[in-house]
Amino acid sequence: MPTQAVTQLPLFTNPPTAWLAAAVLAAGTIVLGLALRQTMRRYKLRLQATEHLEWLELPVLALSRTTLVFLLSLGLFAGLQLLAHGTRTAALAGSIVMIALFWQVGLWATTATSAWFQHKRRTSIATDRASLGSLGIVGVVVSAVIWVLVALMTLDNLGIDVTALVAGLGIGGIAVALAVQNVLGDLFASLSIALDRPYVVGDFLSIGDFLGTVEDIGIKSTRLRSLSGEQIILSNSDLLSSRLRNYGRMQQRRVVLATGVTYETPAADIEHIPQAIRAIVERQEDVRFDRSHFSAHGDFALQFETVYYVLSADFNRHMDIQQKILLEMHREFDARGIQFAYPTQRLLLERQRPVADAGNADAPS
C-alpha cells in the first residue's frame, strides 16, 4: 500500500489531542495492570507462607502470571477506542487482543491446575499414596488439553478452518501414531496404571531381577529406588506386560521354617519337638501359629516343618521374630540334648574271611 494511502486511513486523521488522550489511556491501562500484577505477587507470597491451601491462593497465583505482552495489547486496544478508525483496523486490533487473551487464559489455567495438582501430591503423600501417580499423569493430560484448545481458538480467530484442520490431523495422525507407537504405548500404559493402580508411589516391587521402591510414575516410565541405592527406570508398557510382585500390598507374611535333627534322636524327643516349636512361636508378638510337624526322613536328618504368619509387612520385623524363634529353639534343644543335623555320610566297612586254598581243601586228611 503506498505511503500516501496509509496516511489517508481514518486512524491517521485523528487530531493530536486524540492521540495524546489515547496514549494516556494506553499507558494508564498498562501501568494499572503492572500495579495489579505486583499486588497479586506480593499477596501470593503471603498466602504461600501458610501450610494449607487458601481459597484465594489459586486465583491470585494465576493472576500473578499475567504477561507483559497481554498488558501491552490490552493497553493499545484501550487507547485505540479513543481514536477514529476503520473496520479493518478494528478487526485487526480485536483479533490481536483476542489471541493475546487466549494465550493468557491458557497460562492462567495451566498455572492454577499445576498448583492444585502439586498441592494434592503434597497432601497425598501421607494420606493417599495411591493418587500420587495418577495426579501427575492427569496433570500432564489437562495441561495438554488446555494448550490444544488455545491453539485451536487462535487458529480459528485467524480465519483458518479448524474443522478441516482437525480432519487433516486425524488422517495424518495415523502415520504419526505408527511412527511413535512405542511412545503412545507407554502413554496408554500410564493411563492404565493411573486408573487400575496395580502399584502406587511407595510400594516395593519385584520385577524379574529388579527390586525397588516406587519413587515416581511418569507418562513414559516408572522410577524405582533399589535396595543398593541406584535408580531403576522401567517403561510403563514393559511393567504392565511383566509379572510383578507388589510387596507394598502385603498385610502378613507366611514363613516356612525347616529344621533337621540327627537320626540318633530318641522317639520321645522327636514327638516333643513340634510341641516345643509351637510353644516358642506362640510366645512371640505379632505372630499367628499355623502348624508344626515331623515331615520326612531326609538323607541325613529327621526333618520338621513349621509354618507361621508374621502379622506385619515389615521385613525387619519378620527377621527379628525369626531370630528370636531360632535362638529359643537352640536353647530348648540344648536343654534336652537334641542335636541339629548337618550333612554327613557314614561308610560301613565289612571285613571278609579269607578264601581257603583249593588244593589244600581237596587234600586227604
C-alpha positions in Angstrom: 0.0 0.0 0.0 1.5 3.4 -0.9 2.6 5.7 1.9 0.1 8.3 0.8 -2.8 5.8 1.0 -1.6 4.8 4.5 -1.7 8.3 5.8 -5.2 8.7 4.5 -6.5 5.9 6.6 -9.2 7.0 9.2 -6.7 6.2 12.0 -4.2 8.8 10.9 -6.8 11.5 10.5 -7.2 11.9 14.3 -6.1 15.2 15.8 -3.0 15.4 18.1 -5.3 15.8 21.2 -7.0 12.5 20.4 -3.6 10.8 20.0 -2.5 12.2 23.3 -5.6 11.0 25.1 -5.2 7.6 23.5 -1.6 7.4 24.6 -2.5 8.5 28.2 -5.3 5.8 28.3 -3.0 3.1 26.9 -0.2 4.0 29.3 -2.6 4.2 32.2 -4.0 0.8 31.4 -0.6 -0.8 31.2 0.6 0.8 34.4 -2.6 -0.2 36.2 -2.1 -3.8 35.0 1.5 -3.9 36.2 0.5 -2.5 39.6 -2.2 -5.1 39.9 0.2 -7.8 38.9 2.7 -6.7 41.5 0.0 -6.6 44.2 -1.0 -10.1 43.3 2.6 -11.3 43.5 3.0 -9.8 47.0 -0.3 -11.3 48.1 0.7 -14.7 46.6 3.8 -14.8 48.8 1.7 -14.1 51.9 -0.7 -16.9 51.0 2.1 -19.4 50.2 3.6 -18.8 53.7 0.8 -20.8 55.2 0.8 -24.6 55.0 -2.9 -25.1 54.0 -4.3 -24.0 50.6 -6.3 -20.8 50.9 -9.4 -20.5 48.7 -7.9 -17.3 47.0 -4.5 -18.8 46.6 -5.0 -20.4 43.1 -6.7 -17.3 41.6 -4.0 -15.0 43.0 -1.3 -17.3 41.8 -2.8 -17.4 38.3 -3.2 -13.6 38.1 0.4 -13.1 39.2 1.5 -14.8 36.0 -0.1 -12.1 33.8 2.4 -11.4 31.0 3.6 -8.0 29.8 2.6 -8.9 26.2 -1.0 -9.2 27.3 -0.9 -5.9 29.2 0.6 -4.2 26.2 -2.0 -5.5 23.8 -4.8 -4.6 26.3 -3.4 -1.1 26.7 -3.1 -0.5 22.9 -6.6 -1.8 22.4 -8.0 0.5 25.1 -6.2 3.5 23.6 -7.5 2.7 20.1 -11.1 3.1 21.4 -10.5 6.9 21.7 -9.4 7.1 18.1 -11.4 7.2 14.9 -10.5 4.1 12.9 -11.9 1.9 10.1 -13.4 -1.5 10.3 -10.3 -3.3 9.1 -8.2 -1.6 11.8 -10.8 -2.5 14.4 -10.9 -6.2 13.2 -7.1 -6.4 13.3 -6.9 -4.9 16.8 -9.7 -7.2 18.1 -8.0 -10.2 16.6 -4.7 -9.3 18.3 -6.2 -8.7 21.7 -8.3 -11.9 21.5 -5.3 -14.0 20.6 -3.3 -12.5 23.5 -6.3 -13.2 25.7 -6.5 -16.8 24.6 -2.8 -17.4 25.5 -3.1 -15.5 28.7 -6.1 -17.5 29.8 -4.2 -20.7 28.9 -1.3 -19.6 31.1 -3.7 -18.7 33.9 -5.4 -22.1 33.6 -2.3 -24.2 33.5 -0.7 -22.3 36.4 -3.8 -22.8 38.6 -4.2 -26.5 37.7 -0.5 -27.2 38.1 -0.5 -25.6 41.6 -3.6 -27.6 42.6 -2.1 -30.9 41.4 1.2 -30.1 43.3 -0.8 -29.3 46.4 -2.7 -32.6 46.1 0.5 -34.5 45.6 2.0 -33.0 48.8 -1.1 -33.8 50.9 -1.5 -37.3 49.4 2.0 -38.4 50.4 0.7 -39.0 53.9 -3.0 -39.7 53.3 -3.4 -41.3 49.9 -0.3 -42.6 48.2 -2.4 -44.3 45.5 -3.3 -40.9 43.9 0.3 -39.7 43.5 1.0 -41.4 40.2 -2.4 -40.6 38.7 -2.2 -37.0 39.7 1.0 -36.5 37.8 -0.4 -38.2 34.7 -3.7 -36.4 34.8 -1.9 -33.1 35.3 0.1 -33.5 32.1 -3.1 -34.5 30.2 -5.0 -31.5 31.5 -2.2 -29.1 30.5 -2.0 -30.6 27.0 -5.8 -30.3 26.5 -5.7 -26.6 27.6 -2.9 -25.7 25.2 -4.5 -27.6 22.3 -7.8 -25.7 22.9 -5.8 -22.4 23.0 -4.1 -23.2 19.7 -7.4 -24.2 18.0 -9.1 -21.0 19.2 -6.1 -19.0 18.0 -6.2 -20.5 14.5 -10.0 -20.1 14.4 -9.6 -16.4 15.2 -7.0 -16.0 12.4 -9.7 -17.3 9.9 -8.3 -20.8 9.5 -10.9 -23.6 9.1 -10.4 -25.5 12.3 -12.8 -28.3 11.2 -10.8 -29.1 8.1 -7.6 -28.8 10.0 -8.7 -31.3 12.7 -9.9 -33.7 9.9 -6.5 -33.4 8.2 -4.7 -34.0 11.5 -6.9 -37.1 12.1 -5.6 -38.6 8.8 -2.0 -37.6 9.4 -2.3 -38.8 12.9 -2.4 -42.4 11.7 1.0 -42.1 10.2 2.3 -40.3 13.3 0.9 -42.9 15.6 2.6 -45.7 13.6 5.9 -43.8 13.9 5.6 -43.2 17.7 3.7 -46.3 18.6 6.2 -47.1 21.4 5.7 -43.7 23.0 1.9 -44.0 22.6 2.1 -47.5 24.1 3.8 -46.1 27.2 1.3 -43.2 27.4 -1.7 -45.5 27.3 0.1 -47.8 29.8 0.5 -44.8 32.2 -3.2 -44.1 31.9 -3.9 -47.8 32.7 -1.7 -47.5 35.7 -3.5 -44.4 36.8 -6.9 -46.0 36.5 -6.2 -49.6 37.6 -3.5 -48.7 40.2 -1.5 -52.0 40.2 1.1 -50.2 42.3 1.4 -46.7 43.8 4.3 -44.4 44.9 5.9 -46.0 47.9 5.2 -49.7 47.0 8.1 -52.1 47.0 8.1 -54.1 43.7 9.8 -57.2 42.4 10.0 -57.3 38.6 12.2 -60.2 37.3 15.7 -59.5 38.7 14.8 -55.9 39.8 13.8 -54.9 43.3 13.0 -51.4 44.4 10.6 -48.9 45.9 8.4 -46.8 43.5 9.6 -43.2 43.5 7.6 -41.7 40.6 5.1 -42.8 38.0 5.5 -40.7 34.8 4.0 -40.5 31.4 6.5 -42.9 29.8 8.4 -44.6 32.7 8.3 -45.6 36.3 11.3 -44.9 38.5 12.3 -47.3 41.3 14.9 -46.9 44.0 16.7 -50.2 44.5 18.0 -51.6 47.8 21.6 -50.8 46.9 20.7 -47.1 46.2 20.7 -46.7 42.4 17.6 -45.6 40.4 15.9 -48.2 38.1 13.9 -46.8 35.2 11.4 -49.1 33.5 8.9 -48.2 30.8 5.3 -48.4 31.7 4.4 -50.8 28.9 7.1 -53.2 30.0 5.8 -53.1 33.6 2.3 -53.9 32.6 3.4 -56.8 30.4 5.5 -58.2 33.2 4.6 -60.3 36.2 5.4 -58.2 39.2 5.2 -58.7 42.9 3.9 -55.8 44.9 5.1 -56.2 48.5 3.5 -52.9 49.4 0.1 -54.6 49.4 1.3 -57.3 51.8 -0.6 -57.5 55.0 1.0 -60.5 56.6 4.0 -62.7 55.8 3.9 -66.6 55.6 7.0 -68.2 56.9 8.0 -71.8 56.4 10.7 -72.9 58.9 12.6 -76.1 58.2 14.5 -77.9 61.0 16.6 -81.1 60.9 17.8 -83.2 63.8 20.0 -86.2 63.8 18.8 -89.8 63.4 20.1 -90.7 66.8 17.3 -88.5 68.4 15.1 -90.6 70.7 11.5 -91.1 69.7 10.2 -89.3 72.8 12.2 -86.2 71.8 11.0 -86.5 68.2 7.4 -86.4 69.5 8.2 -83.4 71.7 9.9 -81.2 69.1 6.7 -80.0 67.3 5.1 -79.1 70.6 8.2 -77.2 71.8 8.4 -75.3 68.5 4.7 -74.4 68.7 5.1 -73.1 72.2 8.1 -71.0 71.1 6.3 -69.5 68.2 3.1 -68.7 70.2 5.2 -66.7 72.7 6.2 -64.2 70.0 4.2 -61.0 69.4 2.6 -60.2 66.1 2.7 -63.9 65.1 -0.1 -66.4 64.3 1.0 -70.1 64.5 -0.3 -72.4 61.8 1.3 -75.9 62.2 4.5 -77.8 63.1 5.1 -81.5 62.0 7.7 -84.2 61.7 7.6 -84.1 57.9 10.1 -86.5 56.4 13.1 -88.8 56.7 15.8 -86.9 54.9 19.2 -88.1 53.6 21.0 -87.2 56.8 18.3 -85.7 59.1 14.9 -86.1 60.5 13.0 -83.2 59.0 10.5 -80.9 60.7 8.4 -78.2 59.0 6.8 -75.3 60.9 4.5 -72.7 59.3 3.5 -69.4 61.0 2.4 -65.9 59.9 4.0 -62.6 60.8 1.2 -60.1 61.1 3.2 -57.3 59.6 4.6 -56.5 56.2 7.8 -55.1 57.7 10.7 -57.3 56.6 12.9 -56.2 59.6 10.1 -57.2 62.0 9.9 -60.6 60.3 13.7 -61.1 60.7 13.6 -60.0 64.4 10.9 -62.6 65.1 12.6 -65.4 63.2 15.9 -64.7 65.1 14.1 -64.9 68.5 12.4 -68.2 67.4 15.7 -69.7 66.3 17.6 -68.7 69.5 14.9 -70.2 71.7 15.0 -73.4 69.6 18.7 -73.7 70.2 18.2 -73.2 74.0 15.4 -75.8 74.1 17.3 -78.4 72.1 20.5 -77.8 74.1 18.5 -78.4 77.3 17.1 -81.7 76.1 20.3 -82.8 74.4 18.8 -82.8 70.9 21.4 -82.2 68.1 20.8 -80.3 64.9 21.7 -82.4 61.8 24.2 -81.3 59.2 25.3 -83.1 56.0 27.2 -86.3 57.0 28.0 -89.6 55.4 28.5 -92.9 57.2 30.8 -95.5 55.5 30.2 -99.1 56.6 33.3 -101.4 56.1 32.8 -105.1 56.1 35.8 -107.5 56.6 35.5 -110.7 54.6 37.0 -114.1 55.6 40.0 -115.2 53.5 39.2 -117.9 50.9 40.9 -121.3 51.7 43.3 -122.7 49.2 41.5 -125.0 46.8 44.4 -127.5 46.7 44.6 -127.8 50.5 40.9 -128.1 50.7 40.8 -131.2 48.4 43.9 -133.0 50.0 43.1 -136.2 52.1 43.4 -135.9 55.7 
